[in-house]
């Protein structure tokens, strides 16, 4: 089972958490496709690598055009509910905003649906929470453990005036959770981060795991030599390799071939695990296609509905199966051609296998005008060299 450990080394905010997940390996292109479903526009993602306490970390932010609209919680619920987001991403996003709205409403004596704050409705909060939810789904994480959040001290200025640190909404959100109080004056944990920890993480110490990668998100503010960093650690539990999932099958013999590309993309956007098309000969010698979709139980209804709506089949078969998955992770490799995502898997014998992300290879081959086969060979050689270097570091 794949898990994440959220480690707020020196602070936690929405952009720091998202930055750590992108640094860990979640592709920006994937996040952009998720953001496109919201239909918002008026922003662009900015990233840069900088060192904090000697640790290379990702500074992620959004360049946002000034908004005339000031959304309340009800507006955000409508926005996220109408977007064509994977079910898992939608649920996590709505849960985080519901918790944030309830906390803000309690502080200001209002109803959650009418909470009308700049802090709640700002576009960057929407992008942070939806982006984090999407990144968690991309990594295929089933559980997220959290280490205690740092609170900070002093005051912070917001639209309503001067508030104590931690902010009142942050304090409410973190009720029942372990926190720590370093001797630092400043807001180390924001309400958005508190809502993410409240709704997306589980209490308790992480189990015995194998670590496959880590990513660092950088905070904008500086507090002397305090390391304003957030770390996301990707792990897998060694004793849980079996997973119960569902297979959805359908036979189709009268569908325009070009339409299959749309069907596959919509299923993958939904969050299914795999989509396979197999040519076959059906009754009366008609050529057809067997559609086979692998999906977790929570997406079974949505995936079934998509197949029945988007294909010409008049019936589907659904049955549970168990799958055994090799431990896997994705890391970013810096090459002379640019950054490339690399998937790493570990066999039961302990052998490590690597495969460069095809979309990255295709993008570089197109922009550089290089033959794809030659580029793949060069990248695979660089991966081998990088693997040897990592082994030397560990030995």
C-alpha positions in Angstrom: 0.0 0.0 0.0 1.3 3.4 -1.0 1.3 6.1 1.7 2.4 9.7 2.2 3.9 11.3 5.3 3.3 15.0 5.5 6.2 16.5 7.5 5.9 20.2 8.2 9.6 20.7 8.9 9.2 24.5 9.5 5.8 25.4 8.3 2.7 24.5 6.3 0.7 26.4 3.7 -1.3 25.4 0.6 1.4 26.3 -1.8 4.2 24.7 0.3 2.3 21.4 0.4 1.6 21.5 -3.3 5.2 22.5 -4.0 6.5 19.5 -2.1 4.2 17.1 -4.1 5.4 18.6 -7.4 9.0 18.4 -6.2 8.3 14.8 -5.3 7.3 14.1 -8.9 3.7 15.1 -9.7 3.8 16.6 -13.2 2.7 20.2 -13.7 1.1 19.2 -17.0 -1.2 16.8 -15.1 -2.2 19.6 -12.7 -2.9 21.9 -15.6 -5.4 19.4 -17.1 -7.1 19.2 -13.7 -7.2 23.0 -13.4 -8.7 23.3 -16.9 -11.8 21.4 -15.7 -12.5 24.2 -13.3 -12.9 26.7 -16.1 -11.3 29.6 -14.1 -8.5 31.0 -16.2 -6.7 34.2 -15.2 -3.6 32.5 -13.6 -0.4 30.7 -14.3 1.8 28.4 -12.2 5.2 29.8 -11.2 8.0 27.5 -10.0 11.6 27.8 -9.1 14.2 25.7 -7.2 15.8 27.4 -4.3 17.8 26.3 -1.3 16.6 26.6 2.3 19.2 25.6 4.9 21.1 24.0 2.1 18.2 21.9 1.0 17.0 22.3 -2.6 13.2 23.0 -2.5 10.5 24.1 -4.8 9.0 27.5 -4.6 5.5 27.2 -6.1 3.0 30.1 -6.5 0.3 31.3 -8.8 0.4 34.5 -10.8 -3.3 35.5 -10.6 -5.0 38.4 -12.3 -7.0 40.6 -9.9 -10.5 39.2 -9.3 -13.6 41.3 -9.1 -15.5 38.3 -7.7 -15.2 37.4 -4.0 -16.5 33.9 -3.6 -18.2 32.4 -0.6 -18.3 28.7 0.4 -21.5 28.0 -1.6 -19.9 29.4 -4.7 -16.9 27.1 -4.3 -19.0 24.1 -3.7 -20.9 24.8 -7.0 -17.6 25.4 -8.8 -15.9 22.1 -7.7 -19.1 20.0 -8.0 -19.7 21.1 -11.6 -16.1 20.5 -12.7 -15.3 17.2 -14.4 -12.9 16.2 -11.7 -12.0 12.6 -10.7 -14.4 11.6 -7.9 -11.5 11.2 -5.4 -10.2 14.7 -6.2 -13.7 16.2 -5.9 -14.4 14.6 -2.5 -11.1 15.6 -0.9 -11.4 19.2 -2.2 -15.0 19.6 -1.0 -14.1 18.1 2.4 -11.2 20.6 2.9 -13.3 23.6 2.0 -16.2 22.4 4.2 -13.9 22.1 7.2 -12.4 25.5 6.4 -15.8 27.2 6.1 -17.1 25.6 9.3 -14.1 26.9 11.2 -14.3 30.4 9.8 -18.1 30.5 10.4 -17.6 29.5 14.1 -15.0 32.3 14.5 -17.2 35.0 13.0 -20.7 33.7 14.0 -22.0 33.0 10.5 -23.4 30.1 8.6 -20.8 28.0 6.7 -22.5 28.5 3.3 -22.5 32.3 3.7 -18.8 32.6 4.9 -17.6 35.3 2.6 -13.9 35.8 3.1 -11.0 36.8 0.8 -9.0 34.0 2.6 -11.6 31.4 1.8 -12.6 32.5 -1.7 -9.3 33.5 -3.2 -8.4 31.7 -6.4 -5.0 30.6 -5.0 -6.8 28.7 -2.1 -8.9 26.9 -4.7 -5.9 26.0 -6.8 -3.9 24.9 -3.8 -6.6 22.5 -2.4 -7.7 21.1 -5.7 -4.1 20.7 -6.8 -3.1 18.9 -3.6 -6.1 16.6 -3.9 -5.2 15.8 -7.5 -1.5 15.2 -6.7 -2.5 12.7 -4.0 -4.6 10.9 -6.5 -1.8 10.9 -9.1 0.6 9.2 -6.7 -2.1 6.6 -6.0 -1.8 7.2 -2.2 -4.3 5.4 0.0 -3.3 6.9 3.4 -1.6 10.1 4.5 0.1 10.3 7.9 1.0 13.7 9.5 3.7 14.9 11.8 2.9 17.7 14.3 2.4 21.1 12.8 4.4 24.1 14.0 2.1 26.9 15.3 4.3 30.1 15.6 3.3 33.2 17.6 2.5 36.9 17.3 -0.1 38.4 15.1 -1.1 38.5 11.4 -2.9 41.1 9.5 -5.9 40.1 7.4 -9.0 41.6 5.9 -10.8 41.6 9.3 -7.9 43.3 11.1 -5.2 42.0 13.3 -5.6 38.4 14.4 -3.5 36.3 16.8 -1.2 33.6 15.5 -2.1 30.8 15.1 -5.2 32.2 13.4 -8.5 31.4 15.2 -9.7 29.2 12.3 -6.4 27.3 12.4 -6.8 26.6 16.1 -10.3 25.3 15.6 -9.3 23.1 12.7 -6.5 21.5 14.7 -8.5 20.6 17.7 -7.7 17.1 18.7 -4.4 17.0 16.7 -0.9 17.1 17.9 1.0 20.4 17.4 4.2 22.0 18.5 5.1 25.6 19.5 8.6 26.6 18.3 10.1 29.9 19.4 9.3 31.7 16.1 7.2 34.8 15.7 5.1 34.4 12.6 2.3 32.4 11.0 3.9 29.0 10.4 0.7 27.1 9.7 -2.1 28.7 7.6 -5.8 27.9 7.9 -5.7 26.3 4.4 -2.9 23.9 5.5 -4.8 23.2 8.7 -7.9 22.2 6.7 -5.8 19.9 4.5 -4.3 18.2 7.5 -7.7 17.9 9.2 -9.5 16.3 6.3 -6.8 14.4 4.3 -4.5 12.9 7.0 -5.0 10.3 9.7 -3.8 10.3 13.3 -1.1 8.0 14.6 2.5 7.2 13.9 3.4 6.0 10.3 3.9 2.2 10.1 7.1 0.4 9.1 7.6 1.5 5.5 10.0 1.6 2.7 10.8 5.2 1.5 10.7 5.8 -2.2 11.1 9.5 -2.5 10.7 12.9 -0.9 9.9 16.4 -2.0 10.4 19.8 -0.4 8.1 22.9 -0.7 9.5 26.3 0.2 7.7 29.0 2.2 8.0 32.6 1.0 8.7 34.2 4.4 12.0 34.1 6.3 12.3 33.8 10.0 16.0 34.1 10.7 17.6 30.7 10.4 14.3 28.8 10.8 13.9 26.3 7.9 10.5 27.3 6.4 10.1 24.0 4.6 7.4 21.4 4.1 8.4 17.8 3.2 6.3 15.1 1.6 7.7 11.6 1.9 6.4 8.8 -0.4 6.4 5.4 1.1 5.0 1.9 0.8 4.1 -0.6 3.5 6.1 -3.8 2.8 3.4 -6.2 4.0 0.4 -5.1 2.0 0.9 -5.8 -1.7 -2.6 -7.2 -2.5 -5.4 -4.9 -3.4 -9.0 -5.6 -4.1 -10.2 -3.8 -7.3 -12.9 -4.3 -9.9 -12.9 -5.2 -13.6 -15.5 -3.7 -15.9 -15.9 -5.4 -19.3 -18.0 -4.6 -22.4 -18.1 -5.9 -25.9 -18.5 -3.4 -28.7 -18.9 -4.1 -32.5 -20.5 -0.9 -33.9 -18.4 2.0 -32.7 -16.3 4.5 -34.8 -12.7 3.6 -34.0 -11.6 7.3 -33.5 -14.1 7.6 -30.7 -12.1 5.2 -28.5 -9.5 7.8 -27.8 -12.1 10.0 -26.2 -13.5 7.1 -24.1 -10.0 6.2 -22.9 -9.1 9.8 -21.9 -12.4 10.3 -20.1 -11.9 7.1 -18.1 -8.4 8.0 -17.2 -9.5 11.6 -16.2 -12.0 10.0 -13.9 -9.1 8.2 -12.1 -9.4 4.5 -13.3 -6.3 2.3 -12.9 -6.1 1.0 -16.5 -8.0 0.8 -19.8 -7.3 -2.0 -22.3 -8.9 -2.5 -25.8 -8.6 -5.9 -27.3 -9.7 -6.7 -30.9 -12.0 -9.8 -31.2 -14.3 -11.6 -33.6 -17.9 -11.5 -32.4 -21.0 -13.4 -33.5 -21.7 -13.6 -37.2 -18.1 -12.9 -37.9 -18.3 -9.2 -37.0 -15.0 -7.6 -35.9 -15.4 -5.9 -32.5 -13.5 -4.7 -29.4 -13.4 -5.9 -25.8 -13.2 -3.0 -23.4 -11.6 -3.9 -20.1 -11.3 -1.3 -17.3 -9.6 -1.7 -13.9 -11.0 0.5 -11.2 -11.2 0.9 -7.4 -14.5 0.3 -5.8 -15.3 4.0 -5.1 -15.1 4.8 -8.8 -17.1 1.7 -10.0 -20.4 3.6 -10.4 -18.9 6.6 -12.2 -16.7 4.5 -14.5 -19.7 2.2 -15.4 -21.8 5.2 -16.2 -19.1 6.7 -18.4 -18.8 3.5 -20.4 -22.5 3.2 -20.9 -22.8 6.9 -21.9 -19.7 7.1 -24.1 -19.7 3.8 -25.9 -22.3 1.9 -28.0 -22.3 -1.2 -25.8 -25.7 -2.1 -24.3 -24.3 -3.9 -21.3 -21.2 -4.4 -19.1 -19.9 -7.0 -16.7 -18.4 -6.1 -13.3 -16.5 -8.4 -11.0 -14.0 -8.1 -8.2 -10.4 -9.2 -8.6 -7.2 -9.0 -6.5 -4.1 -7.4 -8.0 -0.5 -7.6 -6.7 1.4 -4.4 -7.4 5.1 -3.9 -7.3 6.3 -1.1 -5.1 6.7 1.9 -7.4 7.6 5.6 -7.3 8.2 8.4 -9.7 11.1 10.8 -9.4 12.3 13.7 -11.5 15.7 13.3 -13.3 17.6 16.4 -14.5 19.1 15.7 -18.0 20.8 17.8 -20.7 17.4 17.8 -22.4 15.5 19.1 -19.4 13.7 17.4 -16.6 12.1 14.0 -17.2 9.8 11.9 -14.9 11.1 8.4 -14.3 9.1 5.5 -12.9 10.9 3.1 -10.6 9.6 -0.3 -9.5 11.2 -2.9 -7.2 10.8 -6.6 -7.8 10.3 -9.2 -5.0 14.0 -10.1 -5.5 15.0 -6.5 -4.8 15.8 -5.6 -8.4 15.1 -1.9 -9.4 13.6 -1.2 -12.8 13.3 2.2 -14.4 11.2 3.6 -17.2 11.2 7.3 -18.5 7.8 8.9 -18.8 6.7 8.6 -22.4 4.9 12.0 -22.5 8.1 13.7 -21.4 10.1 11.9 -24.1 7.5 12.8 -26.7 7.5 16.5 -25.6 11.3 16.8 -25.7 11.6 14.9 -29.0 9.0 17.3 -30.5 10.6 20.5 -29.2 14.2 19.5 -29.8 13.5 17.8 -33.2 15.1 14.6 -32.1 14.3 11.0 -33.1 12.3 9.4 -30.3 14.3 6.2 -30.3 17.6 8.0 -30.0 16.3 10.2 -27.2 15.0 7.2 -25.3 18.4 5.4 -25.6 20.2 8.5 -24.3 17.8 9.0 -21.4 18.0 5.3 -20.4 21.8 5.6 -20.3 21.5 8.6 -18.0 19.1 6.7 -15.7 21.7 3.9 -15.4 24.4 6.4 -14.6 22.2 8.1 -12.0 21.3 4.8 -10.4 25.0 3.9 -10.1 25.7 7.3 -8.4 22.8 6.8 -5.9 24.2 3.3 -5.0 27.7 4.9 -4.4 26.1 7.5 -2.1 24.4 4.8 0.0 27.4 2.5 0.2 
